[in-house]
């Protein structure tokens, strides 16, 4: 759990003497629960004095502060790489470029706008549930794409090698949390949406980059967060 928190957040958690991200992967949904819980608490507290939209934006800001914008950075980099009409090798080079291009900026704006507008459309109780479930399942979604081969040797994509037993444990944990927070119907719909998003992201990463990269993990998590938020607002709306 400490390893997962150290890699997936900017919380001051000391790493164990022998950190193994693959062994820690079962606890990714719990990291999402912590981040989502902080965002949900912010929205619930801000709702007492602010309209829903600024309250939601504050909740999003808290989540980004806790994670250090890791997933947003990954989404922007992958969008720039995948959006370019170049070969695979050139796309991998674009991933290394710290500058944000038009595709990356557009992806960031759209993702944040979709999350903010969808969650802001919900009353406090459903908004809190949506934020928690979206963050739990977005961290779970990192694991299925971890089954892909690294796009390049020695890259960050090789930090996580997911074993079937670990994926099964994380799936049970993530699904249980989603069902417990959002109810049977809402939780099941959210889990299905997350699974489809992870599968689509894995297919896209394999076809365009030849496998998984560190940015690919972040992009998958952020896309899943967006899809789960939109799905739940459609369900509850």
C-alpha positions as a Markdown table, in Angstrom:
| # | Residue | x | y | z |
|---|---|---|---|---|
| 1 | Unk | 0.0 | 0.0 | 0.0 |
| 2 | Unk | 2.9 | 2.4 | 0.8 |
| 3 | Unk | 4.4 | 1.6 | -2.5 |
| 4 | Unk | 1.2 | 2.3 | -4.4 |
| 5 | Unk | 0.7 | 5.6 | -2.6 |
| 6 | Unk | 4.3 | 6.6 | -3.2 |
| 7 | Unk | 4.0 | 5.9 | -7.0 |
| 8 | Unk | 0.4 | 7.1 | -7.6 |
| 9 | Unk | 0.3 | 10.2 | -5.4 |
| 10 | Unk | 2.5 | 13.0 | -4.1 |
| 11 | Unk | 1.6 | 12.2 | -0.5 |
| 12 | Unk | 4.7 | 12.1 | 1.8 |
| 13 | Unk | 4.7 | 8.3 | 2.1 |
| 14 | Unk | 8.1 | 6.6 | 2.7 |
| 15 | Unk | 8.9 | 3.8 | 0.3 |
| 16 | Unk | 9.6 | 0.3 | 1.7 |
| 17 | Unk | 13.2 | -0.9 | 1.5 |
| 18 | Unk | 12.2 | -3.2 | -1.5 |
| 19 | Unk | 9.4 | -1.4 | -3.4 |
| 20 | Unk | 7.7 | -3.7 | -5.9 |
| 21 | Unk | 4.9 | -1.9 | -7.8 |
| 22 | Unk | 3.7 | -5.1 | -9.3 |
| 23 | Unk | 3.1 | -6.6 | -5.9 |
| 24 | Unk | 1.4 | -3.4 | -4.7 |
| 25 | Unk | -0.9 | -3.3 | -7.7 |
| 26 | Unk | -3.8 | -5.0 | -5.9 |
| 27 | Unk | -4.2 | -1.9 | -3.7 |
| 28 | Unk | -4.5 | 0.6 | -6.6 |
| 29 | Unk | -8.3 | 0.9 | -6.0 |
| 30 | Unk | -7.6 | 1.8 | -2.4 |
| 31 | Unk | -5.4 | 4.6 | -3.6 |
| 32 | Unk | -8.4 | 5.7 | -5.7 |
| 33 | Unk | -10.6 | 5.6 | -2.7 |
| 34 | Unk | -8.3 | 7.9 | -0.8 |
| 35 | Unk | -8.0 | 10.4 | -3.6 |
| 36 | Unk | -11.7 | 10.2 | -4.4 |
| 37 | Unk | -12.6 | 10.5 | -0.8 |
| 38 | Unk | -10.6 | 13.7 | -0.5 |
| 39 | Unk | -12.3 | 15.1 | -3.7 |
| 40 | Unk | -15.7 | 14.0 | -2.5 |
| 41 | Unk | -15.2 | 15.6 | 1.0 |
| 42 | Unk | -14.2 | 18.9 | -0.7 |
| 43 | Unk | -17.3 | 18.9 | -2.9 |
| 44 | Unk | -19.6 | 18.1 | 0.1 |
| 45 | Unk | -17.9 | 20.8 | 2.2 |
| 46 | Unk | -17.9 | 23.4 | -0.6 |
| 47 | Unk | -21.5 | 22.8 | -1.4 |
| 48 | Unk | -22.4 | 24.5 | 1.9 |
| 49 | Unk | -21.2 | 27.9 | 0.7 |
| 50 | Unk | -20.7 | 27.6 | -3.1 |
| 51 | Unk | -22.8 | 26.7 | -6.2 |
| 52 | Unk | -22.2 | 23.2 | -7.6 |
| 53 | Unk | -19.8 | 24.1 | -10.4 |
| 54 | Unk | -17.1 | 26.0 | -8.4 |
| 55 | Unk | -17.5 | 23.4 | -5.6 |
| 56 | Unk | -16.8 | 20.6 | -8.2 |
| 57 | Unk | -13.8 | 22.5 | -9.6 |
| 58 | Unk | -12.4 | 22.7 | -6.1 |
| 59 | Unk | -12.8 | 19.0 | -5.7 |
| 60 | Unk | -11.0 | 18.4 | -9.0 |
| 61 | Unk | -8.2 | 20.7 | -7.9 |
| 62 | Unk | -7.7 | 18.8 | -4.6 |
| 63 | Unk | -7.5 | 15.4 | -6.5 |
| 64 | Unk | -4.9 | 16.9 | -8.9 |
| 65 | Unk | -2.9 | 18.3 | -6.0 |
| 66 | Unk | -2.8 | 14.9 | -4.3 |
| 67 | Unk | -1.7 | 13.1 | -7.4 |
| 68 | Unk | 0.6 | 15.8 | -8.7 |
| 69 | Unk | -1.3 | 15.9 | -12.0 |
| 70 | Unk | 0.3 | 12.5 | -13.0 |
| 71 | Unk | -2.7 | 11.3 | -15.0 |
| 72 | Unk | -3.3 | 14.7 | -16.6 |
| 73 | Unk | 0.3 | 14.8 | -17.8 |
| 74 | Unk | 0.0 | 11.2 | -19.2 |
| 75 | Unk | -3.2 | 12.1 | -21.1 |
| 76 | Unk | -1.7 | 15.2 | -22.6 |
| 77 | Unk | 1.4 | 13.4 | -23.8 |
| 78 | Unk | -0.4 | 10.4 | -25.2 |
| 79 | Unk | -2.9 | 12.7 | -27.0 |
| 80 | Unk | 0.0 | 14.6 | -28.7 |
| 81 | Unk | 1.7 | 11.3 | -29.6 |
| 82 | Unk | -1.4 | 9.5 | -30.9 |
| 83 | Unk | -2.8 | 12.5 | -32.6 |
| 84 | Unk | 0.3 | 13.1 | -34.7 |
| 85 | Unk | 0.3 | 11.5 | -38.2 |
| 86 | Unk | 3.7 | 9.9 | -37.9 |
| 87 | Unk | 5.2 | 6.5 | -37.4 |
| 88 | Unk | 5.5 | 4.6 | -34.1 |
| 89 | Unk | 9.1 | 5.6 | -33.4 |
| 90 | Unk | 8.3 | 9.3 | -33.9 |
| 91 | Unk | 5.3 | 8.9 | -31.5 |
| 92 | Unk | 7.5 | 7.5 | -28.8 |
| 93 | Unk | 9.8 | 10.5 | -29.3 |
| 94 | Unk | 6.9 | 12.9 | -28.9 |
| 95 | Unk | 6.0 | 11.2 | -25.6 |
| 96 | Unk | 9.4 | 12.4 | -24.3 |
| 97 | Unk | 8.8 | 16.0 | -25.3 |
| 98 | Unk | 7.8 | 18.0 | -22.2 |
| 99 | Unk | 6.0 | 20.6 | -24.3 |
| 100 | Unk | 2.2 | 20.3 | -24.6 |
| 101 | Unk | 0.9 | 20.4 | -28.2 |
| 102 | Unk | -2.6 | 21.1 | -29.6 |
| 103 | Unk | -3.9 | 17.6 | -29.2 |
| 104 | Unk | -2.6 | 17.4 | -25.6 |
| 105 | Unk | -4.1 | 20.8 | -24.6 |
| 106 | Unk | -7.4 | 19.9 | -26.2 |
| 107 | Unk | -7.5 | 16.5 | -24.4 |
| 108 | Unk | -6.9 | 18.2 | -21.1 |
| 109 | Unk | -9.5 | 20.9 | -21.6 |
| 110 | Unk | -12.1 | 18.4 | -22.7 |
| 111 | Unk | -11.4 | 15.9 | -19.9 |
| 112 | Unk | -11.6 | 18.5 | -17.2 |
| 113 | Unk | -14.6 | 20.2 | -18.6 |
| 114 | Unk | -16.5 | 16.9 | -18.9 |
| 115 | Unk | -15.7 | 15.9 | -15.3 |
| 116 | Unk | -16.6 | 19.3 | -14.0 |
| 117 | Unk | -19.8 | 19.8 | -15.9 |
| 118 | Unk | -21.1 | 16.2 | -15.3 |
| 119 | Unk | -20.4 | 16.1 | -11.6 |
| 120 | Unk | -21.6 | 19.7 | -11.1 |
| 121 | Unk | -25.0 | 18.6 | -12.6 |
| 122 | Unk | -25.5 | 16.2 | -9.6 |
| 123 | Unk | -26.7 | 16.9 | -6.1 |
| 124 | Unk | -24.3 | 16.5 | -3.3 |
| 125 | Unk | -24.9 | 12.9 | -2.4 |
| 126 | Unk | -24.7 | 11.6 | -6.0 |
| 127 | Unk | -21.7 | 13.9 | -6.7 |
| 128 | Unk | -19.8 | 12.4 | -3.8 |
| 129 | Unk | -20.6 | 8.9 | -4.9 |
| 130 | Unk | -19.5 | 9.7 | -8.5 |
| 131 | Unk | -16.2 | 11.2 | -7.5 |
| 132 | Unk | -15.3 | 8.2 | -5.2 |
| 133 | Unk | -16.3 | 5.6 | -7.8 |
| 134 | Unk | -14.6 | 7.4 | -10.7 |
| 135 | Unk | -11.3 | 7.6 | -8.8 |
| 136 | Unk | -11.5 | 4.0 | -7.5 |
| 137 | Unk | -12.1 | 2.6 | -11.0 |
| 138 | Unk | -9.7 | 4.9 | -12.8 |
| 139 | Unk | -6.8 | 3.4 | -10.6 |
| 140 | Unk | -8.1 | -0.1 | -11.3 |
| 141 | Unk | -8.0 | 0.6 | -15.0 |
| 142 | Unk | -4.2 | 0.9 | -14.9 |
| 143 | Unk | -3.9 | -2.8 | -14.2 |
| 144 | Unk | -5.5 | -4.2 | -17.4 |
| 145 | Unk | -3.3 | -2.1 | -19.7 |
| 146 | Unk | -0.4 | -3.3 | -17.6 |
| 147 | Unk | -0.9 | -6.7 | -19.2 |
| 148 | Unk | 0.6 | -5.1 | -22.4 |
| 149 | Unk | 4.2 | -5.4 | -23.2 |
| 150 | Unk | 6.3 | -2.2 | -22.7 |
| 151 | Unk | 6.4 | -0.1 | -25.8 |
| 152 | Unk | 10.1 | 0.4 | -25.3 |
| 153 | Unk | 12.7 | -1.5 | -23.3 |
| 154 | Unk | 13.8 | 0.2 | -20.1 |
| 155 | Unk | 10.9 | 2.6 | -20.1 |
| 156 | Unk | 8.4 | 3.4 | -17.4 |
| 157 | Unk | 5.9 | 1.0 | -19.0 |
| 158 | Unk | 8.0 | -1.9 | -17.6 |
| 159 | Unk | 7.6 | -0.7 | -14.0 |
| 160 | Unk | 4.3 | -2.6 | -13.6 |
| 161 | Unk | 4.0 | -6.2 | -14.7 |
| 162 | Unk | 0.5 | -7.4 | -13.7 |
| 163 | Unk | 0.0 | -11.0 | -12.7 |
| 164 | Unk | -3.5 | -12.5 | -13.3 |
| 165 | Unk | -4.0 | -13.2 | -9.5 |
| 166 | Unk | -3.2 | -9.6 | -8.7 |
| 167 | Unk | -5.5 | -8.3 | -11.4 |
| 168 | Unk | -8.3 | -10.6 | -10.1 |
| 169 | Unk | -7.8 | -9.3 | -6.6 |
| 170 | Unk | -7.8 | -5.7 | -7.6 |
| 171 | Unk | -10.9 | -6.3 | -9.8 |
| 172 | Unk | -12.8 | -7.8 | -6.9 |
| 173 | Unk | -11.8 | -5.0 | -4.6 |
| 174 | Unk | -12.6 | -2.2 | -7.1 |
| 175 | Unk | -16.0 | -3.7 | -8.0 |
| 176 | Unk | -16.8 | -4.2 | -4.4 |
| 177 | Unk | -16.0 | -0.6 | -3.6 |
| 178 | Unk | -18.0 | 0.7 | -6.6 |
| 179 | Unk | -21.0 | -1.4 | -5.8 |
| 180 | Unk | -20.8 | -0.5 | -2.1 |
| 181 | Unk | -20.7 | 3.3 | -2.8 |
| 182 | Unk | -22.9 | 3.6 | -5.9 |
| 183 | Unk | -25.3 | 0.7 | -5.2 |
| 184 | Unk | -25.8 | -2.4 | -7.3 |
| 185 | Unk | -27.1 | -0.8 | -10.4 |
| 186 | Unk | -25.0 | 2.3 | -10.4 |
| 187 | Unk | -21.9 | 0.3 | -9.4 |
| 188 | Unk | -22.4 | -2.3 | -12.1 |
| 189 | Unk | -22.8 | 0.3 | -14.8 |
| 190 | Unk | -19.7 | 2.1 | -13.6 |
| 191 | Unk | -17.6 | -1.1 | -13.6 |
| 192 | Unk | -18.8 | -2.0 | -17.1 |
| 193 | Unk | -17.9 | 1.5 | -18.3 |
| 194 | Unk | -14.5 | 1.3 | -16.8 |
| 195 | Unk | -13.8 | -2.1 | -18.2 |
| 196 | Unk | -14.8 | -1.0 | -21.7 |
| 197 | Unk | -12.6 | 2.1 | -21.4 |
| 198 | Unk | -9.6 | 0.1 | -20.3 |
| 199 | Unk | -10.0 | -2.3 | -23.1 |
| 200 | Unk | -10.3 | 0.5 | -25.7 |
| 201 | Unk | -7.3 | 2.2 | -24.2 |
| 202 | Unk | -5.2 | -1.0 | -24.4 |
| 203 | Unk | -6.2 | -1.5 | -28.0 |
| 204 | Unk | -5.3 | 2.1 | -28.9 |
| 205 | Unk | -1.9 | 1.9 | -27.1 |
| 206 | Unk | -1.0 | -1.3 | -28.7 |
| 207 | Unk | -1.9 | -0.2 | -32.2 |
| 208 | Unk | -0.3 | 3.3 | -32.0 |
| 209 | Unk | 2.6 | 2.8 | -29.6 |
| 210 | Unk | 3.2 | -0.9 | -29.8 |
| 211 | Unk | 2.5 | -1.4 | -26.0 |
| 212 | Unk | 2.3 | 0.4 | -22.7 |
| 213 | Unk | 4.3 | 3.4 | -21.5 |
| 214 | Unk | 4.3 | 5.3 | -18.3 |
| 215 | Unk | 2.2 | 8.0 | -19.9 |
| 216 | Unk | -0.2 | 5.3 | -21.1 |
| 217 | Unk | -1.0 | 4.4 | -17.6 |
| 218 | Unk | -1.9 | 7.9 | -16.7 |
| 219 | Unk | -3.9 | 8.5 | -19.9 |
| 220 | Unk | -5.9 | 5.3 | -19.3 |
| 221 | Unk | -6.7 | 6.4 | -15.7 |
| 222 | Unk | -7.8 | 9.8 | -16.7 |
| 223 | Unk | -10.0 | 8.6 | -19.6 |
| 224 | Unk | -11.6 | 6.1 | -17.3 |
| 225 | Unk | -12.3 | 8.8 | -14.7 |
| 226 | Unk | -14.0 | 10.9 | -17.4 |
| 227 | Unk | -16.1 | 8.0 | -18.8 |
| 228 | Unk | -17.3 | 6.9 | -15.3 |
| 229 | Unk | -18.3 | 10.4 | -14.4 |
| 230 | Unk | -20.3 | 10.9 | -17.6 |
| 231 | Unk | -21.8 | 7.4 | -17.2 |
| 232 | Unk | -23.0 | 8.0 | -13.7 |
| 233 | Unk | -24.4 | 11.4 | -14.4 |
| 234 | Unk | -26.4 | 9.9 | -17.2 |
| 235 | Unk | -27.6 | 7.1 | -14.9 |
| 236 | Unk | -28.6 | 9.4 | -12.0 |
| 237 | Unk | -29.7 | 12.3 | -14.2 |
